[in-house]
Amino acid sequence: MTSNAVQQVQEDMALIARGEEIDLPWRRLRVLLDYGLVEISTPVLLGGPLAGSRTSISWTDEGMRFMGQASQGKDHQRK
């Protein structure tokens, strides 16, 4: 990836982490999917005021590594 592309991907990954991916254009989401940085899960069941099923976009392990957050939780589970 070019440095501009890396910066855009990091910004898009941050949007997803904040739960603000609703405004993420499909062409940019496709880049994240193509590089294996995110995955789409459906249905995800929610409770409370947002009750119902939704589609969820979440980081993959590769996405966590890309963002510098290597699976620390998994390392702690092994100990």
C-alpha positions as CSV (number, residue, x, y, z in Angstrom):
1,M,0.0,0.0,0.0
2,T,1.1,3.5,-0.6
3,S,1.5,5.8,2.4
4,N,-1.7,7.7,1.5
5,A,-3.6,4.4,1.3
6,V,-2.2,3.2,4.6
7,Q,-3.3,6.5,6.2
8,Q,-6.8,6.1,4.8
9,V,-7.0,2.5,5.9
10,Q,-6.0,3.5,9.5
11,E,-8.7,6.2,9.5
12,D,-11.3,3.7,8.3
13,M,-10.2,1.1,10.9
14,A,-10.5,3.8,13.6
15,L,-14.1,4.6,12.3
16,I,-15.0,0.9,12.8
17,A,-13.4,0.8,16.2
18,R,-15.6,3.8,17.3
19,G,-18.7,2.2,15.8
20,E,-19.0,5.0,13.2
21,E,-18.7,2.8,10.1
22,I,-22.2,3.8,8.8
23,D,-20.7,6.5,6.7
24,L,-17.9,4.4,5.3
25,P,-18.2,4.2,1.5
26,W,-18.5,0.7,0.1
27,R,-15.3,1.1,-2.1
28,R,-13.2,1.8,1.0
29,L,-14.8,-1.0,3.0
30,R,-13.9,-3.3,0.1
31,V,-10.3,-2.4,0.5
32,L,-10.4,-3.4,4.2
33,L,-12.1,-6.7,3.3
34,D,-9.7,-7.4,0.4
35,Y,-6.7,-7.1,2.8
36,G,-8.4,-9.2,5.4
37,L,-8.4,-6.4,8.0
38,V,-12.1,-6.6,8.8
39,E,-15.0,-9.1,8.6
40,I,-18.7,-8.8,8.3
41,S,-20.9,-10.8,10.7
42,T,-24.6,-11.2,10.4
43,P,-26.9,-11.4,12.2
44,V,-25.6,-9.9,15.4
45,L,-28.3,-9.7,18.1
46,L,-28.5,-6.6,20.2
47,G,-30.5,-5.8,23.3
48,G,-31.7,-2.7,25.0
49,P,-32.9,0.3,22.9
50,L,-31.1,-1.1,19.8
51,A,-32.8,-4.5,20.1
52,G,-32.9,-6.6,17.0
53,S,-30.5,-8.1,14.6
54,R,-27.8,-6.0,12.8
55,T,-24.9,-6.5,10.6
56,S,-21.6,-6.0,12.3
57,I,-18.1,-5.0,11.0
58,S,-15.2,-6.0,13.2
59,W,-11.4,-6.1,13.0
60,T,-9.8,-9.5,12.2
61,D,-6.6,-10.6,13.9
62,E,-4.8,-9.3,10.8
63,G,-6.5,-5.9,11.3
64,M,-5.4,-5.8,14.9
65,R,-1.8,-6.4,13.9
66,F,-2.1,-3.8,11.2
67,M,-3.3,-1.3,13.8
68,G,-0.5,-2.2,16.2
69,Q,-2.7,-4.0,18.6
70,A,-1.4,-7.5,18.4
71,S,-3.7,-9.9,20.2
72,Q,-2.6,-9.2,23.7
73,G,-5.7,-10.8,25.1
74,K,-4.9,-14.1,23.5
75,D,-1.3,-14.0,24.9
76,H,-2.8,-13.5,28.4
77,Q,-5.1,-16.4,28.0
78,R,-2.2,-18.8,27.3
79,K,-0.4,-18.0,30.5
